[in-house]
Amino acid sequence: MEKMCIDVTKMPKLGFGLMRLPERDGQIDMEQVCHMVDLYMEKEGFHYFDTAYGYHGGKSETAVREALVQRYPRDSFYLATKLPAWEISSAQDRDRLFAEQLARTGTDFFDFYLLHALEDGDHYETYEKFDCFQWAVEKKKEGKIRHFGFSFHGSPKLLEEVLDRHPEVEFVQIQLNYADWKNPLVHSGKLYEILRRRRLPIIVMEPVKGGTLAELTPEFEEMFNKVRPEASAASWAMRFAGSLTGVATILSGMSNEEQMKDNLHTFTAFEPLDEKEKEVIGEVVKKMLDMPVIPCTSCRYCCEGCPKGIQIPDVFRALNTMRMYPGDNRPQMFYHGLVSHSGKASDCIACGKCEGVCPQHLKIPELMKEAAEKLG
């Protein structure tokens, strides 16, 4: 089936991510959500909404129906949602989940439909095992899906493999921000380059890294303010993503009216980063990364003789990322996936075999203690 081409120039640069909706008394604050939807929709050209089966314990899709689908003409917005691998244990589950999503959102079709959180390991294996790619193509033929893609949290190598195997994919959603451009666990820059080479439209998630790039240290705030004193820290991150060629839409999980207004201000009369601003971002990133890291070269000599089967270089990789990106939860996610099939840092018995073969002469048992404390 021939792919329907997505014209990135006609996509809303700012998408409303419905993952972090405002709450009151433990429930989604629908009055505030409706107000935020109205603020977003009243601006010409802003009409992309992104939800998922599991957001807000399954209530995000229901909120979409109440705040959007029942209040605006269906042809006035794009709606995206996702199929959750962790809810699939049989081929029948695909249609069951999809029918549930249509009922929750109160719509007859989805403009953009994604396989959720495709990554190395179980999720990707599940999507292949139950032929979810071909299933989505069939849903397109039925008119239930307009555009098909996936959100991605895996390695550059896996991304290449998936795209080689599935040319039917029309777009990919990746985590992308200036702090993660060279992050060895996120690989924003490498993933972006792969998608650009293949001319696939890019949907950006986590442009402000879960909010961490919206609340910077005073030193970094001052660096930005010297160049653009009126701009918020979040706007710098949003403009970084928005200045990249091939980016169709940048999702922001806005939780209040203030965040919505700030993002709308950034994108209503969007200004790409100039060279001076790119230099400042580079300086900020350099300072972010200017902290001690473990000089492990991943030769893996230490792994062969470890009596506990600890994948030492991979543990260091997670620990280094945590040191460089405080507040990022991905090192823990990576680590817990790693130790599901290998030894934990806390299993280290300090036998010293690893130290004896390490070309970098690292004090590995001591570093294992830090890893166990910070990652375990």
N, C-alpha and C positions, 0 to 999 in steps of 0.2 A: 504494500500500500504506500503510495507516495506521501511524503511528509508535507504538512501544511507549513509553509514558511512563516516564521515569526519575525515581523519587522520590528527590530529593537528601537528604531527611531519613533515608533508609534506607541511604545509601551510607557506606562507611567514610571517616571524615575523613582518615585517614592511609593512603596507598597506598605499597606497596613498589615503588620504581622499580629495575629490574634493569639499569641502564646502567653503574653503577660498582661492580660486585661486587668483593669482596676477592680478591686474587690471591696466589699463592705460586709462586715460580720461573717466573713468566711465564704461569701458567695459573690459571684460576678455582679458588679454594680451596673445593672442594665441601663439605668438612667444616664450614667456617665458615659457608658459605651455608646449609646444612641447619640449623645451629644458629640462625641468624638467622631463618630461615623459621619454626622452631618457636617462638621467642620471640614473633614477630609473630602467629602463628596461635593461640597459647594465650590471647591476650587476646580477650575476647568482642567481636565486631563488627569485627575487623581481618582483611580477607580480599581485598584488591584488589592484584593483581600486574600490573605494566606492563613489557613487554619490547618488542623490535623485531627485525626481520630482521637488522639490521646491528650490534646491540650486541655488544661483545666479539668482533668479527670473526665474528659469526654463532653464537657459542657460548652467548650468553645464553639463547636459546630452548631449547637443549639442556639447559642447567642447570635451567631451569624443569621440564623433564620429570623430571630426577633428584631435585631437591630438593622438588618440590611435587606434580606430577601423579601420580607413582608412590607417593607417601607419604600422600596425603590424598584423601578421597572427592571426586569431581568436583563435587558439588553444595555443597561447603563453601567454595568460593572463586570469585572473579571473576578471569578472565584476559584481559588486553588485549595485543594486538600490532598491528603496523602494516605496511602495504604500501609498499615503497620505490620511489619514482618512478624513481630512478637505475638500477634494475635492469630497467626495462620498456622494451623496444624493439618489442614487438608485442602484440596483444591476447591471444595465447596465453600470454604471460609472466605475466599476472594469475593464471591457474589454476595454472600451474607453481609460482609462488612460494607461492601459498596452500597447495597440496598439500605443499610442502616444509615450510612452517611447521607444518602439522598433524602431519607426521611428526616434526619436531624436538621439538615440545612434547609429543607423545604423547597428544593430545586429539582429540575429534571435532568440536569447535566452539569458537568464541571468544565470550566474553561481550561484549567490547567490541573492535571492530575499527576501525582508523583509517587514513586516507590519511596517510602520514608527511610531516611538514615541508612542508605546503602554504604556498607563498610566491609573491610576485610573480616571474614569469619561468618558467624551465624546468619546475619541478616541477608547478605548477598546470597549465601547458600540456600536460604529459604526461598528467596525470589526466583532462583534458578530451578530449585527442586519442584516448585509448583507452577512453573512456566508463566510467571506473572508478567513478563514482558509481552509475550504473545497474547495473553489474556487482555492486557491493556489495549493492544492493537485491535482486538475484537470489539472492545468497548468503544473505540473510536469509530469503527465501522457502524456500530449501532447508534452513533450520535450522542453517546453518553459522556464522552470525553472529547474535547476539542484539540488539546495539545498534551503530549505525554513526555514525562521526563523523570528525574529522580533527584532527591537531595543526597548529598555525598559527604561522608566523613572518613573516607579511606585514604589509601596511599596513592601517589601519582601512578605507580605501576598498575594498581587495580583499575584506576580510572581509564587508562589506555586499554586495558584488557576488556573492560565492560563495553566501551564505545566501539572497539573493533568487532566485538561479538554482536552488538545490538545497534545497527545503523538506524533503526527505527526511532531512536531517542531524539527528541527535538530540542531539548534544553536541559541544563543541569544547574542545580542550586548548590552553591558552595559557601563555606564560611570564608569571608574575605574582609580583612581590615589591615591597616598599616602595621599594627603590632604583630600580626600573624603572617606577614608576607614571607618571612624566612623561618617561621616556627617549625621545628623539625617534626612536630606531631600533626600540625594542621596543614602545612604546605600550601598556604594560600597562593603564593606567587607561582609555584610550579603547576598547580591545578589550573590557575588562570591561563598560563601559557599554553597548556594542553588544549583547553577549550578554544582559545583564540586560533591556534593552528588549524583546528577542525571547523572553525567558523560556527560554533554552536553558541547560541544566546546564553547568557549567564544571569541567573537570579542570585543576588547576594543576600546571605543571611549573616547575622552577627556583625554588622558593620561597625558597631561600637563595642564589640567583644563583651556582650552581656552587661553593658553599662559601664564597664571599667574604663573605657576611653571617654566617657562623659564626665567622670569625676577624677581628674588627674591630680597629681601632687602640685603644690604651689610652684615648684620650679618649672614644671612643664607648662602649667597654665601661663606663667609669666613669659615663657618663650613664645607661645602662641599669641599672647596679648600684645607683645611688642610689634607684631606684624599686622594683626587684625584685632584691635582691642574690643570691638563690638561683638565679635563672634563667640559663640559657645564652644566648649571643647568638643561637644558632640558634632557640631557642624563641620569641624575639621575632618573628623572621621567619615562623615557622610559624603563630604566633597571629595575625599580621597577615592572612595569607591565610585562615586558618580563621574569622576574625571577619566575613568578607564574605558577604553574602546571596547565594545562588545557587551557591556553590561546593560541588560534590559531593564531590570527593576531591582531596587535596593529595599529590602524588607527591614522595617523597624518595629520591634515589639513595644509599641507605645503604651504606657500605663496610666498616663494622665493628660489633661488638656495642655499643660505647659510643654510637655515633650512633643505633642502633636503640633502646636503652634510653632515651636522652634524648627521642627523638620519642614513644615510647610513654608516657613520663611526661607529656609535654605534652598528649597527646590522650586519655589514659585518663579523666581528669576535666577535660575541656577548659574553660578559662575565657576567654571573649572579652575582647578588649582593653577596658579602661575608658577614660574620657575623658582622664585624666592620662597613661596609657600612649600613647594616640594622639598626644598633644601631644609627648611625648618622642621618639617616632619621627619626627614632623614636624621637630623640632629637629635630630635626627641627619641626616635627609635634607638639610635646609637647609645644614648644615655640609659634607656630602658635595658639595653642588653649589656651595659657596662658593669657587670657584676660577676663575681667569681663563678666559674663553671668547672666541672670535672673534665680534665683533658683526656678523656677516653677516646681512643681511635677505633673502637669496635673491632679489634683484631680477633676477639673471642677466644684467645688462648686460655683465658680464665674459666671458660665454661666447661671445657672437656673434663677437668678433674674435680669439678665442684660436687661434693658428695650429696648435696641437697638439690642439685639440678636447677640452680638459680641462673637465670639469663642475665648475667651481671651487666653487660653493656646496655641492654634494653631498660633495665632498672635505672641506670645512670641517665639514660636518655629522658626518662620521665622526670627524674629528679632535677636535671639541668633545666628542663622546660618549666618546672615549678619555680626554680630560682629566678629564671628570667621573666616569667609572667605570673607574678603573685596574683592570686584570686582566680586564676583560670582553673576550671574543674576538669579539663581534659587530661592532665597528667594522671589524676586519680582514675579516670575512666580507662585510660590506656593501661595503667598498672594493674587494675583489677581484671581486665581482660587477659593480660599477660600471665598473671599468677593463677589463672583458672586452669592452666595446663603446664605450669612450671613452678619451681620453688619460690617462696616469698622471701623478701629481704629479712624478715624476722626469723627465718629458718636458719640463717647463717650461724655456724658454730665456731667461727673465727679460727679455722684450722690452718689458715695461712697458705694453702696450696695456690690460691689465686695470686697472692702477692709475689710468690716465687717465680711466676711466669709472666708477670705484667711488664711489658716494655716501658711503660710510663711510670713504673714504680709507685703506683697508687696505693694508698692505705685503704684497701678495699673493705676489710671488716669494719673499720670506723665509718666509712661511707654507707655501708649497709645499715648501720645503726640509724644514721640520719634518714635514710630512705624508709626504714621501717616506721620511724616516728612520724615522718611527714606524709607518707603515701599509704601506710597501712591503715 
